[in-house]
C-alpha cells in the first residue's frame, strides 16, 4: 500500500522545539553586556597557567625585542576565539538559569 498521497499538515516537518531553543538563545545573547563578556574573557585568561597561551604573548615578546614579528591575523583570531568562547559560556549560563 502506497502512502505517497497522504495529506500532511503544512507544519509536519517543522521542529518547534529547535525554533523555541533558538529564540531562547537569541534572547540570552541580546541580554549580554559588553562588560560581562570582557569580564568573562578576563576570567578565561586568568585561568590559563601557561603564559605562552595568552593572546598577547606574541605582542609582548615583540615589544620586548624577543620576537621578530607579530602575525596580525593570528593575533586577531586568538582574541576572536576567546571572545566567542566567553559569549558562549555566558549564553549557556543564562539558559541554565532560565531552566
N, CA, C and O of each residue as an XYZ file, in Angstrom:
396
protein
N       0.838     -1.185      0.000
C       0.000      0.000      0.000
C       0.878      1.241      0.000
O       1.775      1.367      0.834
N       0.638      2.123     -0.890
C       1.436      3.340     -1.026
C       0.917      4.425     -0.079
O      -0.289      4.579      0.113
N       1.851      5.166      0.503
C       1.461      6.276      1.401
C       1.868      7.624      0.803
O       1.902      8.628      1.515
N       2.174      7.659     -0.488
C       2.638      8.893     -1.135
C       1.603      9.998     -1.150
O       1.969     11.173     -1.173
N       0.339      9.666     -1.138
C      -0.700     10.683     -1.291
C      -1.412     11.004      0.012
O      -2.515     11.549     -0.002
N      -0.793     10.671      1.138
C      -1.404     11.026      2.422
C      -1.259     12.523      2.641
O      -0.177     13.077      2.450
N      -2.332     13.175      3.039
C      -2.235     14.624      3.280
C      -1.553     14.895      4.624
O      -2.006     14.422      5.665
N      -0.470     15.655      4.588
C       0.228     16.054      5.809
C      -0.033     17.531      6.058
O      -0.173     18.310      5.115
N      -0.097     17.911      7.314
C      -0.271     19.340      7.601
C       0.967     20.122      7.132
O       2.056     19.555      7.045
N       0.808     21.407      6.834
C       1.938     22.178      6.300
C       3.130     22.270      7.263
O       4.263     22.446      6.816
N       2.894     22.155      8.567
C       3.997     22.256      9.525
C       4.453     20.887     10.031
O       4.997     20.776     11.130
N       4.229     19.843      9.221
C       4.534     18.482      9.643
C       6.011     18.293      9.979
O       6.337     17.637     10.968
N       6.900     18.852      9.178
C       8.318     18.635      9.376
C       9.016     19.792     10.087
O      10.246     19.835     10.109
N       8.283     20.712     10.656
C       8.878     21.836     11.377
C       9.206     21.388     12.797
O       8.354     20.835     13.494
N      10.420     21.624     13.214
C      10.853     21.267     14.559
C      10.604     22.467     15.469
O      11.415     23.391     15.526
N       9.483     22.446     16.176
C       9.111     23.569     17.030
C      10.043     23.704     18.226
O      10.292     24.818     18.687
N      10.560     22.597     18.733
C      11.475     22.656     19.877
C      12.769     23.366     19.494
O      13.300     24.148     20.282
N      13.281     23.102     18.295
C      14.507     23.766     17.842
C      14.271     25.261     17.668
O      15.135     26.067     18.014
N      13.127     25.634     17.144
C      12.799     27.047     16.989
C      12.703     27.753     18.336
O      13.154     28.887     18.491
N      12.111     27.069     19.300
C      11.998     27.639     20.658
C      13.378     27.800     21.281
O      13.658     28.817     21.916
N      14.246     26.797     21.102
C      15.599     26.874     21.652
C      16.383     28.027     21.015
O      17.083     28.758     21.715
N      16.269     28.191     19.708
C      16.976     29.282     19.029
C      16.474     30.645     19.502
O      17.260     31.583     19.632
N      15.188     30.758     19.757
C      14.633     32.021     20.262
C      15.167     32.320     21.660
O      15.523     33.461     21.956
N      15.225     31.305     22.520
C      15.791     31.494     23.864
C      17.253     31.907     23.776
O      17.695     32.796     24.504
N      18.002     31.266     22.891
C      19.423     31.584     22.717
C      19.605     33.010     22.193
O      20.513     33.719     22.629
N      18.753     33.431     21.266
C      18.823     34.783     20.727
C      18.552     35.817     21.817
O      19.245     36.831     21.901
N      17.540     35.560     22.653
C      17.233     36.483     23.758
C      18.373     36.545     24.764
O      18.707     37.622     25.257
N      18.973     35.400     25.071
C      20.095     35.368     26.007
C      21.284     36.136     25.443
O      21.962     36.857     26.174
N      21.538     35.985     24.155
C      22.641     36.692     23.510
C      22.404     38.201     23.534
O      23.331     38.969     23.793
N      21.187     38.623     23.270
C      20.870     40.048     23.268
C      20.941     40.653     24.669
O      21.154     41.857     24.812
N      20.766     39.839     25.692
C      20.782     40.367     27.056
C      22.194     40.573     27.593
O      22.369     41.164     28.659
N      23.201     40.095     26.869
C      24.579     40.231     27.340
C      25.058     41.670     27.207
O      24.688     42.389     26.279
N      25.884     42.063     28.155
C      26.506     43.377     28.152
C      27.975     43.201     27.780
O      28.576     42.176     28.099
N      28.548     44.181     27.115
C      29.954     44.105     26.722
C      30.836     43.897     27.953
O      31.803     43.138     27.901
N      30.510     44.562     29.048
C      31.288     44.411     30.277
C      31.258     42.986     30.808
O      32.257     42.490     31.330
N      30.104     42.324     30.672
C      30.000     40.929     31.100
C      30.934     40.038     30.279
O      31.618     39.168     30.820
N      30.948     40.269     28.976
C      31.796     39.456     28.099
C      33.268     39.725     28.399
O      34.066     38.790     28.461
N      33.636     40.992     28.587
C      35.030     41.311     28.897
C      35.463     40.700     30.226
O      36.595     40.232     30.354
N      34.575     40.701     31.209
C      34.897     40.072     32.492
C      35.101     38.568     32.319
O      35.990     37.983     32.938
N      34.285     37.953     31.485
C      34.438     36.521     31.216
C      35.747     36.249     30.479
O      36.417     35.256     30.761
N      36.119     37.119     29.539
C      37.391     36.983     28.832
C      38.542     37.067     29.832
O      39.485     36.277     29.773
N      38.457     38.031     30.751
C      39.496     38.165     31.788
C      39.593     36.895     32.628
O      40.691     36.450     32.960
N      38.453     36.315     32.969
C      38.456     35.070     33.746
C      39.100     33.927     32.967
O      39.862     33.137     33.525
N      38.788     33.845     31.671
C      39.379     32.795     30.837
C      40.890     32.958     30.740
O      41.628     31.976     30.804
N      41.346     34.185     30.586
C      42.792     34.433     30.504
C      43.453     34.111     31.841
O      44.520     33.498     31.877
N      42.828     34.521     32.932
C      43.414     34.279     34.251
C      43.484     32.794     34.584
O      44.337     32.377     35.367
N      42.605     31.997     34.003
C      42.596     30.567     34.308
C      43.655     29.791     33.521
O      43.854     28.601     33.765
N      44.330     30.447     32.586
C      45.362     29.787     31.781
C      46.725     29.943     32.467
O      47.252     31.054     32.528
N      47.307     28.852     32.984
C      48.573     28.963     33.717
C      49.800     29.169     32.821
O      50.830     29.651     33.292
N      49.702     28.812     31.544
C      50.847     28.921     30.632
C      50.830     30.289     29.946
O      49.923     30.564     29.161
N      51.816     31.155     30.226
C      51.805     32.495     29.623
C      51.940     32.478     28.103
O      51.538     33.437     27.445
N      52.490     31.421     27.537
C      52.613     31.373     26.080
C      51.258     31.170     25.399
O      51.149     31.371     24.189
N      50.244     30.784     26.136
C      48.899     30.600     25.587
C      48.090     31.894     25.607
O      47.008     31.951     25.021
N      48.597     32.933     26.270
C      47.901     34.215     26.348
C      47.864     34.845     24.957
O      48.871     34.813     24.249
N      46.724     35.419     24.545
C      46.635     36.010     23.212
C      47.638     37.143     22.965
O      48.005     37.396     21.818
N      48.078     37.814     24.004
C      49.035     38.919     23.842
C      50.486     38.486     23.976
O      51.380     39.331     23.926
N      50.743     37.214     24.143
C      52.113     36.753     24.363
C      53.047     37.183     23.217
O      54.128     37.717     23.465
N      52.631     36.952     21.986
C      53.467     37.318     20.841
C      53.712     38.814     20.753
O      54.816     39.247     20.425
N      52.681     39.609     21.046
C      52.830     41.061     21.008
C      53.819     41.541     22.063
O      54.692     42.359     21.774
N      53.684     41.036     23.276
C      54.589     41.444     24.352
C      56.018     40.995     24.052
O      56.970     41.740     24.281
N      56.160     39.782     23.543
C      57.501     39.307     23.185
C      58.108     40.192     22.093
O      59.305     40.480     22.118
N      57.291     40.616     21.145
C      57.767     41.518     20.097
C      58.199     42.854     20.687
O      59.262     43.370     20.344
N      57.377     43.415     21.573
C      57.696     44.711     22.173
C      58.942     44.644     23.052
O      59.630     45.648     23.234
N      59.228     43.484     23.587
C      60.446     43.300     24.387
C      61.627     42.875     23.523
O      62.671     42.485     24.046
N      61.468     42.947     22.217
C      62.505     42.576     21.249
C      62.945     41.126     21.388
O      64.115     40.802     21.183
N      62.005     40.255     21.737
C      62.322     38.829     21.849
C      61.703     38.025     20.715
O      61.859     36.805     20.649
N      61.013     38.707     19.839
C      60.370     38.035     18.711
C      60.464     38.967     17.514
O      60.352     40.183     17.668
N      60.665     38.419     16.338
C      60.886     39.222     15.144
C      59.622     39.972     14.719
O      59.679     41.174     14.458
N      58.498     39.289     14.647
C      57.274     39.936     14.166
C      56.046     39.296     14.797
O      56.090     38.174     15.302
N      54.974     40.030     14.753
C      53.687     39.535     15.244
C      52.779     39.362     14.042
O      52.618     40.278     13.236
N      52.193     38.196     13.928
C      51.269     37.914     12.830
C      49.892     38.461     13.225
O      49.240     37.940     14.130
N      49.465     39.514     12.533
C      48.209     40.182     12.875
C      46.992     39.285     12.784
O      46.081     39.391     13.605
N      46.966     38.403     11.798
C      45.828     37.501     11.649
C      45.710     36.528     12.804
O      44.612     36.275     13.298
N      46.838     35.980     13.238
C      46.821     35.068     14.382
C      46.409     35.807     15.652
O      45.664     35.273     16.474
N      46.901     37.044     15.807
C      46.551     37.866     16.967
C      45.030     38.089     17.015
O      44.395     37.897     18.052
N      44.467     38.494     15.882
C      43.019     38.728     15.793
C      42.235     37.440     16.047
O      41.254     37.438     16.791
N      42.675     36.346     15.423
C      41.970     35.072     15.574
C      41.968     34.588     17.015
O      40.970     34.039     17.482
N      43.081     34.787     17.728
C      43.155     34.354     19.127
C      42.168     35.136     19.989
O      41.467     34.555     20.817
N      42.114     36.439     19.795
C      41.167     37.251     20.576
C      39.724     36.970     20.183
O      38.841     36.940     21.039
N      39.483     36.764     18.899
C      38.124     36.455     18.442
C      37.648     35.132     19.038
O      36.512     35.035     19.504
N      38.503     34.120     19.026
C      38.142     32.818     19.592
C      37.864     32.935     21.082
O      36.937     32.309     21.596
N      38.663     33.733     21.775
C      38.468     33.928     23.209
C      37.146     34.639     23.487
O      36.416     34.256     24.402
N      36.838     35.667     22.707
C      35.574     36.393     22.880
C      34.377     35.490     22.572
O      33.373     35.535     23.282
N      34.474     34.682     21.534
C      33.380     33.764     21.189
C      33.176     32.724     22.289
O      32.042     32.375     22.617
N      34.266     32.235     22.849
C      34.168     31.273     23.951
C      33.502     31.920     25.161
O      32.671     31.292     25.818
N      33.855     33.160     25.458
C      33.253     33.872     26.581
C      31.760     34.089     26.351
O      30.959     33.904     27.267
N      31.385     34.477     25.144
C      29.970     34.693     24.825
C      29.196     33.393     24.950
O      28.110     33.375     25.530
N      29.736     32.309     24.417
C      29.058     31.013     24.514
C      28.847     30.598     25.963
O      27.779     30.101     26.321
N      29.860     30.800     26.795
C      29.724     30.442     28.213
C      28.645     31.269     28.889
O      27.846     30.737     29.660
N      28.616     32.560     28.611
C      27.615     33.423     29.232
C      26.203     33.086     28.769
O      25.267     33.083     29.568
N      26.052     32.801     27.473
C      24.729     32.425     26.958
C      24.281     31.118     27.607
O      23.127     30.996     28.018
N      25.180     30.142     27.702
C      24.833     28.870     28.341
C      24.450     29.071     29.803
O      23.518     28.431     30.291
N      25.162     29.957     30.510
C      24.823     30.244     31.901
C      23.429     30.861     32.003
O      22.656     30.508     32.894
N      23.107     31.782     31.094
C      21.784     32.427     31.112
C      20.695     31.403     30.819
O      19.642     31.428     31.456
N      20.930     30.505     29.870
C      19.934     29.496     29.522
C      19.727     28.518     30.683
O      18.598     28.109     30.954
N      20.807     28.144     31.367
C      20.675     27.251     32.512
C      19.945     27.941     33.661
O      19.213     27.292     34.407
N      20.137     29.231     33.806
C      19.451     29.970     34.865
C      17.952     30.028     34.620
O      17.166     30.079     35.566
N      17.548     30.020     33.326
C      16.125     30.019     32.986
C      15.455     28.698     33.298
O      14.270     28.659     33.628
N      16.212     27.609     33.196
C      15.630     26.262     33.394
C      15.289     25.998     34.838
O      14.796     24.919     35.168
